[in-house]
Amino acid sequence: MLVNLREMFKRLLVLNNIEVEDREPSEFIWARYGDTLELIYVEEDKVVDGDYIINFSRMTEEIHGNKTIICVMGYTEDAISMARKLNIELLNRKEFANLIGEFILEIYEKKKIIPVELFEEEDIEVEELEEETEDVIPIFLEEISGEGEERIIKLQIGEEEAAAIAKSYVHGFTRRLILLPYYVFEYSLELIIEGSIQTKKVKGVIAINGVNKKFEIWKKGFETTRNISLEHERFEPVIGLEDARRMAMDALETEYSREEEVKIEGENVTIIEKRKTKPKKGSVDINFLSLYYLPVWIIEGRGGLVMINGATGEIMKENIYGAIS
């Protein structure tokens, strides 16, 4: 469990007779001193830099009042200069700690006690530690051992079942099984949403087809095996590991650079905007798992050719590796 530092600070303000308004967005502290509105944001998770200050300024440009960012993890030199230009006050960890201490002492001097409600759990917002990913991480159940050994994903769809799946698309008269090579990487990244100072952590698995060089985001788990007893043809990759690694990095940049719908809560209205997302620079990290061979059924006949994923039964709608000889 995590105690929300923002809520504790709000309680300190209220106990010092400072009005805290209940307004949206609720991640800010809306403090009022007489006629002056103070907008306060507590950043606990990252070092604040110049880009952070610019995004914060853009997001709050319609709000008139003093603006403060409490930088628990600290801030960079460019953050200081940018904050001065945009008239935003920064407090580092030490300054924030001193401020909390002063508030507690002021409360004690006024009341000669420290109110128990300051520390009671029911008065502090308690949050569950949220999962940091939007993607399901596939689990590979390995039956083989030995560093550097290639993996074969276990065939789950038999020949007759594959033919039945393909029947809706083609009347097949040839059936064959091939193994397609995939360079498989696990990845993690931080996603930036336009107009927001928050980032979203994402992790998953990306597979680069070693023949046609296209990428797939894998969200299902697979069993692996030492061999496949059925007659099959193994396709070897036409690219090396480093080429696949570079392609995976480029693919993730493309995959996560898109538009998402974002809800903005106003006082009397909820606005839904489309905002661009992109990976934070330098946040993309990938780790090579292995070269996996995926079994694929090729059913060919009148009406064309159908490729069926032998592990899932899904139709591979596109001839992903060009003409099959």
N, C-alpha and C positions, 0 to 999 in steps of 0.2 A: 504494500500500500504506500501511496505517496501523499504527504500533506501538501496542499496547495499553498505555496508561500504568498501568493497574491492575496488569498483570502485572509491570511493571518495579518498581513500588512493593512488590509482594509479595516480589520478589527481594531488595530492600533490607532488608525486615523479617527475612527468613530469614538473611541475612548478618550481621545484628545480633543473632542468636541469639533472635529472637522467633518463637514457634511460629505457623505459618499452617496452619489446618485446611482439609482438602479437604471442603467441605460445600456443599449446595445451599440457596438458589440461588447459582450460581457467580459472578454479577455482583457479589456482595459479597466483601469481604476479611474472613475470619474469623481474627482475630489473638488469641492467648491470652498473657497476661502472668501466669504463676503460676495463680491460681484465677480471674482476671478475664478475661472474654470481651469483646473489642472488635470491634464490627461497624462496618466502614468502607465507605463508598460514594464512588467518585470520579465526580463529575458534570462532564463535559468540555464539554457541548454547549449549555448554557443557563444563564441567570441563575436562581438559586434564590430563589423567593418564598415567601410564607406558605402558599399552597395546596400547594406542593411539600412543605413541611415536614409539613403535616397528612397528605398522602397517604403520605409516607415513614413517619410514625408509625403510621398504620393498618396498613400493610403489614408492619411489623416488631413489632407490639404483642405477639406471642406469643414474641418473642425476648428473653431476659433478659440484660442486659449493657450496657456502655457503647456509645453510638452516635455515630458521627462522619460528617459529610458533608463531603467535600473539594470546595469550590466553585471550580473553575478559572476560570469565567466571572464569579465574584462572587455576591453575594447582596443582597437588598433589606432595607430597615429592618424591614418586617413579618416577614421571615424570621428576623431576629435575635430579635425579641420572641417569636415563636411557638416558636422553638427553645429559648429559655430556659424557657418554660412546659412544654415537653414533654421537657426534659432531654436535648437533642440538641446536640452540639458542632459548630460550623461552623468550617472553615478556609478562608480566601480564598487567592487565587493566591500572594500574597507569603508568607503563613504556610506554605503547602505547599512553596514553593520553599526557604524557610529550613529546613523539616523535612528535605527531601531532602538539602540541603547538609550538615546536621548528621549525618545518617545516613552519608553518604559519608565525611565527615571521621572519624567514629567508626570506620568500617571501616578506614580508612587508618591511624589511630593504633594500632589493635589489630594489624594485619597488616603495616603499612608498605608496603603495595601496594594497588592497586585491583584486585580480582579481575576477570579478563577475562570470566568468565561473566556478570557483571552486564550486559554490553553485547552478548554474542553473540546473534545473531538466533535460533538454535535454542532459546534459553532464554526468549525473549519471544514471547508470542502475537502472531502477525501475521494481520491480518484483511483480507479484500478489502473495498473500498468497496462497500457494498451499494446496490442500486437503492432509491430512497426511495419508490417508489410501488407500490401494489397493482393499479393499473389500467393498461390499455393506452391510450396516447394515439393517437387516430386521426390519420392524415396526410391532409390534403386536397391533392390534386394539382391545382393551379389551371391552367386554360387561358385565363383571362381576366385582364386587368390593368386598373388604374384604381381609385383610391381610392373606396370607397363603392359600387362596383358590386355588385349582388346576384349570388349564386352559385346555379347549378343543379347538383344532384348528378346525375352521369351515369346514364342509364337502362341497366341491365344485363340486365333481364328483359323479353323481348319479349312481345307480346300472347298468342301461342299458348302460350308457356311459362307465363305467368300463368294462363291458362285451365286448363292441365293441373294446375297446383298446386291450383287452387280446386276441381277436379273431385271431390276427396274430401270436400268440404264442401257444395257446392251444384252443381246443374245449371244453369250460367249461360246466360242468354240476352241479357244486356246487358254490354258491356265498355266501360269508359272510363278514361281516364288523367287524373289530377289532379296538381297540384303543391301540396304542403302547405308552408307557411312555418315555419321553425324559427330562432329566435334561438340562436346557438351560442356558448358561452363555454368557455374553458379555465379550470380551477380548481386550486387547491392549498389544503391545510389540514393541521393537526396534529390527530391523533386521540388523545384521552385514554381510557385503559382503566381502569375502576374498580379501585382497589386497587393501581395501579402508578404509579411515579414516572416511567416512561418514556412518551414520546409517539411515535406512528407518523406519518410524513409520507405524505400521499396526494395524488395529482394525477390529473387526468383531464379529460374533456370532458362538459359537460352541455348538453342542447338543450331549449329551451322551445318547445312547439308554439304557434305564434302564433294558432291558431284556438280550440283547446279549452283552452289554458293549462296543459296537463300537461307534466311533464318526463320526459326519458329520459337515461340515462347512455350515451353512445356510446363503444364500444370498437373499432369497425372503421374502417378508412380508406376514403376515397371519392375518386374522380375527379370533377372538375367539368367543365362544358361551357358554351359560350356560349348554346346553345339546344337544344331538342328538336324534331326534324322532325315527329314524329307529332302528330296533333291532340290537344290537351289543354286542360284548364281550370285556370287559375291561381287559387288561393285567396289572398286578401290577409290579412295579420294583423289581428286586431281589437284588439291591444294594442300599445303602443309599446315602445321599447327600455328605458326606465327601469323600466316595469312588469315587463318580462321579466327585467331584472337583479335586481329585488327578489324575484321569484318563484324565480329560480335560487338566491339566497342562502338563502331559506326552505327550498327543496327539499333543498339540501345539508345543512342542519341536521337535517331530518327523515330523510334517507337514511342518514346516518352516526350517528344516535342509535338504537342498537339493542343487542342482546345478542350477545356472542361467547363461544365456549368458550375457556377459558384453562387451561393445564396448570400445576399447582403441584407441584413435586418436593419431597417430604418425604424423611426419612432412609430410610424403608422402604416408602413408598407414593407413588403418583402420583395426585393428586386433580384431577379435571376439574370446573371451576366455570363457570357462566355469569355473565359480568360485563358491565355496561353500558358502552357506548362513546358518546362524543359529541365533536364538534369542540371544540378548545380555544377559549375565548373570544378573539375578535379575530384568530384565525389564518386564517379563511376569506378567500381572495383570488380574485377572478374577473376575467377579461379577455375582453372581447367580441371575437369573431373576425369574424363577419359574419352576415347574414341568408341562410340557405340554403333553397332550395326542394327538397323531397324528392319524387321521382316515386312515385306510388302508383296501382296498378291497382285499380279497383272492378269486381268480378265479382258480378252480381246475378242471382238466378234462384230456382227452387224450393228451399226450405230456408233462404232468407235472403240475406245479403250477405257477401262476403268482401273484405277489404282486404289487398293484397299489396304489400310494400315493393319498389318497382321497382329498387332498388339491390342488395338482398340476396336477394330471393325469400322472405323470411320472412313468415309470416302475421301481420298486425296484428290480434290477436285481439279487440280492442275497437274499436267505432266511435268513434274518439277525438275526432271533431269534431262529434258530434251528427248529426241527420238530414241526409242529402245530397239536395238537390233536383235 
